[in-house]
């Protein structure tokens, strides 16, 4: 028999009052815009990593209309290094839509929220509950982990049938939350999963709901949630050019609006040395074979691992009319912080 939901919410709220995180920057002041921004940044990213990005972001874009009025490069520059860059593009697109359709405010209506780019059911619930104390459940990774353990639910939580079951349980727990405490309840669940009911080495001895936890009673804490079937990441190789002109400026190219590193500025890159050589011959006056090999960059994306070989050439010049290409740009090193660059490329340029 699965444990009752009755004790879960009050015990977790009591624990949160004493041990939860109450001083996160998006809690003071807690506005719909700041809640939304934090929730997007926190997707697949830890709180400690997000805090400095959030603080810089709201300093430059203190309101939703400020974000909507910013250009893409400014937004991507503030996001660079945080990863999962589609989040930043969706954030900017959603801000523009809020200005167009909602008077520059984030809509409180659930369907209107879900219609915005980058907002799914759990993120919408987190925004509604934290910004307005509206009674909506969330189901992020922390909550899935806690619920599968507490209720003893087997099966990978990403499977539709399992996820449907978890949404029902999450809503039942919400029904036990006192009015006006939904913001605390949402934060309590996230804090509980991040600090006690963690993926590895959960602190069961400190758990406020241990007595009702099916996984603890059945010795299944380490096996729940059921892991996703593993897969081997494919390996890919590519080459990139670090080109400097006589003034020490670096040639950057802008990635397409979709795909890996979308809309970021990066080095000219190709999957093969032959393709990169051909690009060089059509764009640059110089000796490709004189390039110095820099240390290999290995960067893991969600669906493959990239082995990137950078080649370094100094004092090169573009061929005529190359400067007319809007996706190519010579950039002084002092300008680099104002552009959105992928983290491994920024590290490379910092070193060389």
C-alpha positions, -999 to +999 in steps of 0.1 A: +000+000+000+013+034-009+017+060+019-009+086+025-003+120+011-018+137+042+015+140+062+038+148+033+029+185+027+027+198+063+059+180+074+078+193+044+066+228+050+076+226+086+110+215+076+112+243+050+104+269+077+134+258+097+159+247+071+148+259+036+164+286+015+147+319+022+174+344+009+177+336-028+180+368-049+148+361-068+129+360-036+137+396-026+118+412-042+097+383-055+081+396-088+066+376-116+095+387-139+122+377-114+105+343-107+101+336-144+138+344-151+150+323-122+129+293-132+142+294-167+178+297-155+173+269-130+162+244-156+189+217-156+212+241-137+221+243-100+213+272-078+249+281-070+256+284-107+225+305-114+229+331-087+257+352-103+241+350-137+207+360-123+222+390-106+240+403-137+210+397-158+186+417-137+211+445-133+212+449-171+176+440-177+157+449-145+122+445-160+104+425-187+102+455-211+139+461-206+146+425-217+123+428-247+140+460-258+175+444-257+192+430-288+200+393-292+237+398-288+233+415-254+210+388-241+233+360-253+263+377-239+246+377-204+237+340-209+270+328-223+285+300-201+251+290-186+245+265-213+213+252-230+211+284-250+177+278-264+165+289-230+179+324-236+164+326-271+130+315-258+132+339-228+138+369-252+111+357-276+086+353-247+095+389-234+087+403-269+054+384-269+045+397-234+050+432-246+030+426-277+001+406-261+001+413-224+011+449-219+046+441-209+036+419-180+039+381-175+003+367-178-012+351-147-035+329-169-021+293-171-029+288-208-014+322-217+018+313-198+020+279-215+017+296-249+049+315-243+082+301-257+102+280-232+074+275-206+061+240-200+037+227-175+061+224-146+077+259-152+042+274-155+032+259-122+064+272-105+058+307-118+021+307-108+027+293-074+057+315-065+047+348-081+010+347-071+006+319-046-018+302-070-023+264-063-004+247-091+019+217-088+054+214-103+072+183-115+108+191-120+136+166-114+137+172-076+100+166-072+100+135-095+128+120-074+110+127-041+076+115-052+089+082-067+107+074-035+080+085-011+053+066-030+075+037-042+068+043-079+089+022-103+096+030-139+116+059-154+098+092-145+102+104-181+078+077-194+044+092-201+025+067-179+048+072-149+048+110-154+010+111-155+009+092-122+033+117-106+013+147-118-018+132-100+002+128-068+018+163-071-017+178-073-029+158-043+000+173-022-009+208-034-044+203-021-029+199+014-010+232+013-026+260+034-037+292+015-010+317+009+018+291+013+022+279-023+053+299-029+069+283+002+056+248-009+072+251-043+105+262-029+103+235-001+100+207-027+130+221-047+151+225-015+142+191-002+153+174-034+185+195-037+197+191-001+181+159+015+164+137-011+193+141-034+202+118-063+233+103-046+237+098-009+203+111+002+202+122+039+175+098+050+184+102+087+174+139+085+144+134+063+111+149+077+089+125+058+110+093+063+084+075+083+060+076+054+086+069+026+079+037+008+115+035-007+130+039+028+107+012+042+114-012+013+152-005+010+147+010-025+161+045-019+192+038-041+171+022-069+144+049-072+137+068-093+143+041-120+171+054-141+167+060-178+183+033-200+218+044-207+232+051-241+268+057-253+273+093-265+286+094-301+320+111-306+324+138-332+355+156-345+358+192-359+384+218-365+383+256-357+403+286-367+416+312-343+425+340-368+440+373-358+446+403-380+475+427-379+457+446-351+452+416-330+415+414-337+399+380-338+376+368-366+343+355-352+313+340-370+277+339-358+261+305-356+227+299-372+196+306-351+190+269-346+213+240-336+244+238-314+255+271-300+227+288-319+230+326-323+263+327-305+296+341-318+323+315-322+353+306-343+350+295-379+346+257-377+342+227-400+337+190-395+369+181-415+402+197-421+396+197-458+363+216-454+380+242-431+409+245-455+384+252-483+367+279-461+400+295-454+410+296-490+378+314-500+378+339-471+414+346-460+447+356-475+473+336-457+491+303-454+468+277-438+496+252-433+515+277-411+488+275-384+498+263-349+478+235-333+464+245-300+454+220-273+424+199-282+390+210-267+367+182-256+331+194-249+301+173-241+267+183-254+235+165-244+236+141-274+272+139-284+308+146-274+328+170-295+366+169-300+375+203-314+410+210-328+418+247-328+443+261-353+459+295-346+471+319-373+483+355-367+485+386-390+460+373-416+437+394-437+402+388-452+398+385-490+379+414-507+342+416-498+345+391-469+338+421-446+304+425-462+292+392-446+271+401-415+278+368-399+316+374-399+331+400-376+366+411-366+365+417-328+390+434-305+397+414-274+383+442-253+349+437-271+347+399-263+329+403-229+300+421-247+293+391-271+277+358-264+305+331-269+303+294-260+321+287-227+348+265-242+356+291-269+357+319-244+382+299-223+403+293-254+404+330-262+413+338-226+443+315-228+456+325-262 
